[in-house]
C-alpha cells in the first residue's frame, strides 16, 4: 500500500461504482479549485509585503480520485510565504446546524514514537469555510488539539477531534468575497449531479440486456462490430465488473468511432466506453498518442456544439436538455481522463484541469438552462 494513500473499506468500494466514487470525490475537487484564487488573496492580506505562493498539491498533475478507490493523505494546498513553506488542509460545511465541527485525527496530530503521545503538526494550517453564511477560519492544528476532544463521528465511522459549535463559531469571520465563490461551488455541484443522471437513464434503458446476459465468457471475447453494440457490451461488462480480452485492441478500435459526424449522444457513449476500457489497462506509446489526439478532438467537437445560452446543439433529433446532459457527461469524463493521463503518463500535450468544467463557456447560463428545462 502507498504510504500516502488510505483505501476505503471494501464495503464502501463495493457500494459504489467507479463512476459514482469519482463523482463523490469530484465534489471536494470543485470546492478546492474554486477556493484557490480566493485563498491566495486572503494570504496576501494575512502576510502583507511578503511573496505569497499557493497551489494545489500535485500542481498540474492534481488528481481527485484514485484507480483503486479511497482518498490520499496529500495536503490540499501547498503554500510558501517568503522562504517558509507549509501545507494547508481545507474543510467546509454547507450549513450551521451542526453540534460539533469535526477534524480527522490524522490531519491534526501525529504520534510521537518516543512518548507515544499525539502531537500537533507544525508544518500545516487549517482552512475552514462555512458556506451558508460565507465565513471562514484559518488556524493551527494546535488550536484544534486545545479546544477539541476525541470522539466517535458516526458519519465517518471513526474517531475525530470534535469542537463544540458554540466554541467554533467564535473563530469564524464573515467575508463577502466568499459569496460568489460559494455560489459557483453550488452551481457546479448541481451540474455534476445533473450530468450523472445519464448513468441511471442508460441503466434503465439497457436493464433488459443486463437481465438477459447468459454467457459472460462469450461477451468478453467477441469484439463488437458497430458503435451501438460496442456501447451496450461495455455497459454490460462495466455492470458485471468484467473486462474484455484484448482490451487494448478494443480501445484502439473504439477510438476510430470519434469523428465530426458524432452527436452529443454519440460522444457520451464513445467516451463512456473509452473511460471504461482505459481505466483497466496500461497503454503502449502508440496507443497513448492516439488516445490523446482523440481526447483533444472530443473537446473540440463539444466546444463547437455549445450555444450562447449555455445549451448544446448537435442534432435536430435531440432535445436541448438531453444534448446538454450528454455534453456535460462527456466533459466530465474527459476531465477525469485528462488528469489521469497527466498523472500516470505525464501527458504534456493535454491542458491540465485547473477548475472543474473549465471548458464550459458560461457555467451560470448552463445552470439556468437546466433549472428552467427541469422545472418546465
C-alpha positions as CSV (number, residue, x, y, z in Angstrom):
1,X,0.0,0.0,0.0
2,X,1.2,3.5,-0.9
3,X,2.1,5.3,2.4
4,X,0.3,8.4,1.1
5,X,-2.9,6.6,0.3
6,X,-5.8,5.5,2.5
7,X,-8.0,3.0,0.7
8,X,-11.7,3.0,1.5
9,X,-13.2,-0.1,3.3
10,X,-14.1,-2.9,0.9
11,X,-17.8,-2.5,1.7
12,X,-17.6,1.2,0.7
13,X,-15.9,0.3,-2.6
14,X,-18.5,-2.3,-3.4
15,X,-21.3,0.0,-2.6
16,X,-20.3,2.5,-5.3
17,X,-19.4,2.1,-8.9
18,X,-16.1,3.6,-10.1
19,X,-18.1,6.4,-11.7
20,X,-20.1,7.1,-8.5
21,X,-16.9,7.1,-6.5
22,X,-15.3,9.6,-8.8
23,X,-18.4,11.8,-8.7
24,X,-18.3,11.9,-4.9
25,X,-14.5,12.8,-5.0
26,X,-15.1,15.5,-7.5
27,X,-17.4,17.4,-5.2
28,X,-14.4,18.3,-3.0
29,X,-12.3,19.0,-6.0
30,X,-14.8,21.5,-7.2
31,X,-14.6,23.4,-3.9
32,X,-10.8,23.1,-3.6
33,X,-10.2,24.5,-7.1
34,X,-12.8,27.3,-6.8
35,X,-11.4,28.4,-3.5
36,X,-7.8,28.6,-4.7
37,X,-7.8,32.2,-6.0
38,X,-9.7,33.4,-3.0
39,X,-7.2,31.7,-0.7
40,X,-4.3,33.4,-2.3
41,X,-6.0,36.8,-1.9
42,X,-6.5,36.1,1.8
43,X,-2.9,35.0,2.3
44,X,-1.7,38.3,0.7
45,X,-3.8,40.1,3.3
46,X,-2.6,37.9,6.2
47,X,1.1,38.2,5.1
48,X,1.4,41.8,3.7
49,X,4.7,42.8,1.9
50,X,5.7,39.2,1.5
51,X,5.9,37.0,-1.6
52,X,2.9,34.6,-1.5
53,X,2.7,31.3,-3.5
54,X,-0.1,28.8,-3.1
55,X,-1.1,25.8,-5.3
56,X,-3.0,22.6,-5.2
57,X,-0.9,19.6,-4.1
58,X,0.3,17.8,-7.2
59,X,0.2,21.0,-9.2
60,X,-0.9,20.3,-12.8
61,X,-0.9,16.6,-12.0
62,X,-3.5,17.1,-9.2
63,X,-5.8,14.0,-9.2
64,X,-9.1,14.0,-7.3
65,X,-9.6,10.2,-7.5
66,X,-7.6,7.0,-7.3
67,X,-8.0,4.0,-9.5
68,X,-8.4,1.6,-6.5
69,X,-10.7,4.0,-4.7
70,X,-10.0,5.7,-1.3
71,X,-8.5,9.1,-0.5
72,X,-5.0,10.4,-0.5
73,X,-3.0,11.7,2.5
74,X,-1.6,14.5,0.5
75,X,-2.4,18.0,1.9
76,X,-5.0,20.0,-0.1
77,X,-2.7,23.0,-0.8
78,X,1.0,23.9,-0.7
79,X,1.8,27.4,0.4
80,X,5.0,29.4,0.6
81,X,5.3,32.8,2.4
82,X,8.7,34.3,1.7
83,X,11.1,31.4,2.2
84,X,8.8,29.4,4.5
85,X,6.7,26.6,3.1
86,X,3.7,24.9,4.8
87,X,0.7,22.8,3.9
88,X,-3.0,23.8,4.1
89,X,-5.7,21.4,4.9
90,X,-9.2,22.5,3.7
91,X,-12.6,21.6,5.1
92,X,-16.0,23.1,4.6
93,X,-19.6,22.7,5.8
94,X,-22.8,23.5,4.0
95,X,-24.8,24.7,7.0
96,X,-24.6,25.9,10.6
97,X,-26.9,23.2,12.0
98,X,-24.0,21.2,13.5
99,X,-23.5,20.4,17.2
100,X,-19.8,19.8,16.6
101,X,-17.2,20.6,14.0
102,X,-15.0,17.5,13.3
103,X,-11.4,17.1,12.2
104,X,-9.7,13.9,11.2
105,X,-7.1,12.8,13.8
106,X,-4.5,12.1,11.1
107,X,-4.8,15.6,9.7
108,X,-4.3,17.3,13.1
109,X,-1.8,15.2,15.1
110,X,0.9,12.6,14.7
111,X,2.1,10.1,17.3
112,X,5.5,10.7,18.9
113,X,7.3,7.4,18.6
114,X,9.3,8.0,21.8
115,X,6.5,9.2,24.2
116,X,3.5,7.5,22.4
117,X,1.6,10.8,22.7
118,X,-0.1,12.6,19.8
119,X,1.4,15.9,19.0
120,X,0.0,18.6,16.7
121,X,1.6,19.1,13.2
122,X,3.8,22.2,13.0
123,X,4.0,22.2,9.2
124,X,0.4,23.0,8.3
125,X,-2.6,25.2,8.8
126,X,-6.3,24.5,8.6
127,X,-8.7,26.5,6.4
128,X,-12.4,26.0,7.3
129,X,-15.3,27.6,5.4
130,X,-18.9,27.6,6.4
131,X,-20.8,28.1,3.2
132,X,-24.2,29.2,4.3
133,X,-23.0,32.5,5.9
134,X,-19.8,32.9,3.8
135,X,-17.5,32.7,6.8
136,X,-14.0,31.2,7.3
137,X,-11.4,30.4,9.9
138,X,-7.7,29.9,9.5
139,X,-5.9,28.3,12.4
140,X,-3.1,25.9,13.5
141,X,-3.6,22.2,14.4
142,X,-2.6,23.1,17.9
143,X,-5.8,25.1,18.3
144,X,-7.9,22.0,17.5
145,X,-6.0,20.0,20.0
146,X,-6.5,22.5,22.7
147,X,-10.2,23.2,22.0
148,X,-11.5,19.8,20.9
149,X,-11.9,16.3,22.3
150,X,-11.6,13.0,20.6
151,X,-15.0,11.3,20.0
152,X,-16.7,9.0,17.6
153,X,-18.2,10.5,14.4
154,X,-21.0,8.3,13.1
155,X,-20.9,9.7,9.6
156,X,-17.1,8.9,9.3
157,X,-17.3,5.7,11.3
158,X,-14.2,6.6,13.2
159,X,-12.8,8.9,15.9
160,X,-12.1,12.6,15.3
161,X,-11.3,15.8,17.2
162,X,-14.7,17.3,17.9
163,X,-15.1,21.0,18.7
164,X,-18.4,22.2,20.2
165,X,-20.4,24.5,17.9
166,X,-20.5,27.4,20.3
167,X,-16.7,27.5,20.6
168,X,-16.0,27.0,16.9
169,X,-18.4,29.8,15.7
170,X,-16.4,32.3,17.7
171,X,-13.3,31.9,15.4
172,X,-15.3,32.2,12.1
173,X,-15.2,35.5,10.2
174,X,-17.8,36.5,7.6
175,X,-16.3,37.5,4.3
176,X,-18.5,39.0,1.5
177,X,-15.9,37.9,-1.2
178,X,-16.8,34.3,-0.4
179,X,-20.3,34.8,-1.7
180,X,-19.5,34.4,-5.4
181,X,-17.1,31.6,-4.8
182,X,-19.7,29.6,-2.8
183,X,-22.3,30.3,-5.5
184,X,-20.1,28.8,-8.2
185,X,-19.3,25.7,-6.0
186,X,-23.1,25.2,-5.6
187,X,-23.7,25.7,-9.3
188,X,-21.0,23.2,-10.3
189,X,-22.2,20.6,-7.8
190,X,-25.7,20.9,-9.3
191,X,-24.3,20.4,-12.8
192,X,-22.2,17.4,-11.5
193,X,-25.4,15.7,-10.2
194,X,-27.4,16.6,-13.3
195,X,-24.9,15.0,-15.7
196,X,-24.5,11.9,-13.6
197,X,-28.2,11.1,-14.0
198,X,-27.3,9.9,-17.5
199,X,-25.9,6.7,-15.9
200,X,-29.2,5.9,-14.4
201,X,-31.1,6.7,-17.6
202,X,-28.8,4.4,-19.6
203,X,-29.1,1.7,-17.0
204,X,-32.9,1.9,-17.2
205,X,-32.8,1.7,-21.0
206,X,-30.5,-1.3,-21.0
207,X,-31.8,-3.1,-17.9
208,X,-33.3,-5.8,-20.2
209,X,-29.9,-6.6,-21.5
210,X,-28.4,-7.0,-18.1
211,X,-31.1,-9.5,-17.2
212,X,-30.6,-11.5,-20.4
213,X,-26.8,-12.0,-20.1
214,X,-26.2,-15.7,-20.1
215,X,-22.7,-16.3,-21.4
216,X,-20.3,-13.9,-19.7
217,X,-17.3,-15.7,-21.2
218,X,-18.5,-15.1,-24.7
219,X,-19.2,-11.5,-24.1
220,X,-15.6,-10.7,-23.0
221,X,-14.1,-12.4,-26.1
222,X,-16.0,-11.1,-29.1
223,X,-15.2,-7.6,-30.2
224,X,-18.4,-5.6,-31.2
225,X,-18.6,-4.7,-34.9
226,X,-20.6,-1.5,-34.7
227,X,-20.8,1.5,-32.4
228,X,-24.2,0.8,-30.8
229,X,-23.1,-2.8,-30.0
230,X,-19.8,-1.5,-28.5
231,X,-21.6,0.7,-26.1
232,X,-24.1,-2.0,-25.0
233,X,-21.3,-4.5,-24.5
234,X,-19.1,-2.1,-22.5
235,X,-22.1,-1.1,-20.4
236,X,-22.9,-4.7,-19.6
237,X,-19.2,-5.6,-18.8
238,X,-18.9,-2.5,-16.5
239,X,-22.0,-3.5,-14.6
240,X,-20.8,-7.1,-14.3
241,X,-17.4,-5.9,-13.2
242,X,-15.7,-7.8,-16.1
243,X,-13.1,-6.7,-18.6
244,X,-12.8,-7.9,-22.2
245,X,-9.9,-9.9,-23.5
246,X,-7.6,-8.0,-25.9
247,X,-8.7,-4.8,-24.1
248,X,-6.2,-2.6,-25.8
249,X,-7.4,-3.8,-29.2
250,X,-10.9,-2.8,-28.2
251,X,-9.8,0.6,-27.1
252,X,-7.9,1.3,-30.4
253,X,-10.9,0.1,-32.4
254,X,-13.2,2.3,-30.3
255,X,-11.2,5.4,-31.0
256,X,-11.9,5.1,-34.7
257,X,-15.6,6.0,-34.0
258,X,-14.7,9.6,-33.0
259,X,-15.5,11.8,-35.9
260,X,-17.0,15.2,-37.0
261,X,-20.3,13.3,-37.6
262,X,-20.8,12.5,-33.9
263,X,-23.7,14.0,-32.0
264,X,-23.5,14.7,-28.2
265,X,-25.3,11.3,-27.7
266,X,-22.7,9.5,-29.7
267,X,-19.9,11.2,-27.8
268,X,-21.3,10.4,-24.4
269,X,-21.4,6.7,-25.3
270,X,-18.0,6.7,-27.0
271,X,-16.3,8.5,-24.1
272,X,-18.1,6.3,-21.6
273,X,-16.6,3.2,-23.3
274,X,-13.1,4.9,-23.6
275,X,-13.2,5.7,-19.9
276,X,-14.3,2.1,-19.0
277,X,-11.5,0.5,-21.1
278,X,-8.7,3.0,-20.4
279,X,-9.0,2.6,-16.6
280,X,-8.4,-1.1,-16.8
281,X,-5.3,-1.4,-18.9
282,X,-1.8,0.0,-19.5
283,X,-1.2,1.8,-22.8
284,X,1.7,1.5,-25.2
285,X,3.2,4.7,-26.6
286,X,1.3,4.5,-29.9
287,X,-2.0,3.8,-28.1
288,X,-1.3,6.7,-25.8
289,X,-0.7,9.1,-28.7
290,X,-3.9,8.0,-30.4
291,X,-5.9,8.4,-27.2
292,X,-4.6,11.9,-26.5
293,X,-5.4,13.0,-30.1
294,X,-9.0,11.7,-29.8
295,X,-9.5,13.4,-26.4
296,X,-8.5,16.7,-28.0
297,X,-10.8,16.0,-30.9
298,X,-13.7,15.3,-28.5
299,X,-13.1,18.5,-26.6
300,X,-13.1,20.4,-29.9
301,X,-16.3,18.8,-31.0
302,X,-18.1,19.6,-27.7
303,X,-16.9,23.2,-27.9
304,X,-18.4,23.6,-31.4
305,X,-21.8,22.3,-30.1
306,X,-22.0,24.8,-27.2
307,X,-24.5,27.7,-27.6
308,X,-24.6,31.2,-26.1
309,X,-27.5,30.3,-23.8
310,X,-25.4,27.5,-22.2
311,X,-27.1,24.7,-24.1
312,X,-25.5,22.3,-26.7
313,X,-26.8,21.5,-30.1
314,X,-25.6,18.8,-32.5
315,X,-28.7,17.3,-33.9
316,X,-32.4,18.2,-34.6
317,X,-33.4,14.9,-33.2
318,X,-32.2,15.6,-29.7
319,X,-33.8,17.9,-27.1
320,X,-31.7,20.8,-25.6
321,X,-31.8,19.2,-22.2
322,X,-30.7,15.8,-23.5
323,X,-28.0,17.4,-25.6
324,X,-26.7,19.4,-22.6
325,X,-26.7,16.4,-20.3
326,X,-24.9,14.3,-22.9
327,X,-22.3,17.1,-23.5
328,X,-21.6,17.7,-19.8
329,X,-21.4,14.0,-19.1
330,X,-18.8,13.8,-21.8
331,X,-16.8,16.8,-20.5
332,X,-16.9,15.3,-17.0
333,X,-15.3,12.0,-18.2
334,X,-12.8,13.9,-20.4
335,X,-11.6,15.9,-17.4
336,X,-11.1,12.7,-15.5
337,X,-9.2,11.1,-18.4
338,X,-7.1,14.3,-18.8
339,X,-5.9,14.4,-15.3
340,X,-5.3,10.6,-15.1
341,X,-3.2,10.8,-18.3
342,X,-1.2,13.7,-16.9
343,X,-0.7,12.0,-13.5
344,X,0.2,8.5,-14.8
345,X,1.6,9.1,-18.3
346,X,3.0,12.7,-17.9
347,X,0.9,13.7,-20.9
348,X,2.2,17.2,-21.5
349,X,0.1,17.5,-24.7
350,X,-3.1,18.0,-22.7
351,X,-4.1,21.2,-20.8
352,X,-4.4,20.4,-17.1
353,X,-7.8,20.9,-15.4
354,X,-7.4,23.9,-13.1
355,X,-11.2,24.2,-12.5
356,X,-13.9,21.6,-12.9
357,X,-16.0,22.3,-16.0
358,X,-13.5,24.9,-17.1
359,X,-14.4,24.2,-20.8
360,X,-18.0,25.4,-20.3
361,X,-18.2,28.9,-21.7
362,X,-20.7,30.0,-19.0
363,X,-21.5,27.6,-16.2
364,X,-24.1,30.0,-14.8
365,X,-26.1,30.1,-18.1
366,X,-25.9,26.3,-18.3
367,X,-27.1,26.0,-14.8
368,X,-30.1,28.4,-15.5
369,X,-31.0,26.4,-18.6
370,X,-31.0,23.1,-16.7
371,X,-33.2,24.6,-14.0
372,X,-35.6,26.1,-16.5
373,X,-36.0,22.9,-18.5
374,X,-36.4,20.7,-15.5
375,X,-39.0,23.0,-13.8
376,X,-40.9,23.2,-17.1
